[in-house]
Amino acid sequence: MTKPDADMKDPPSRPRDVRAGPGDAGASDRPVHREETPQDRRDGNRATRLFLWLVGVGFITVFVLNIVALV
């Protein structure tokens, strides 16, 4: 089944279909890596710090509310 049959030749008006090989799927859809500027780095760090502060405040709030509920 891996060898083409002699009687199943493609007509000359239609080119043979070419399939992507292993590892080629989506090669044309891959994003292009953008250069990272110092401003991008600062924005990312600021967002990470904000997220960690919000998580910390959430944990402290839950802890305080649990203590209050036990009293």
C-alpha positions, 0 to 999 in steps of 0.5 A: 500500500505504500508503493503507488500502483502503476495503473493509478497514475495522475493525469498530467493536468493535475499535479500530484498532491504533496503531504507534509512529512513528520514534524512539518504539520503547521510549519506555515502557521508558526508565530514569528518570535518578536524582539523583547524590549526592556519595556516589555520586560518591565510590563511582564515583571509588573504584571507578575508582581501584581498577580503575586500580591493579589494571591497573597492578599487572597490567602491572608483574607481567607486566613483571617476569615477562617480565624474569625469564623472559629472565634 
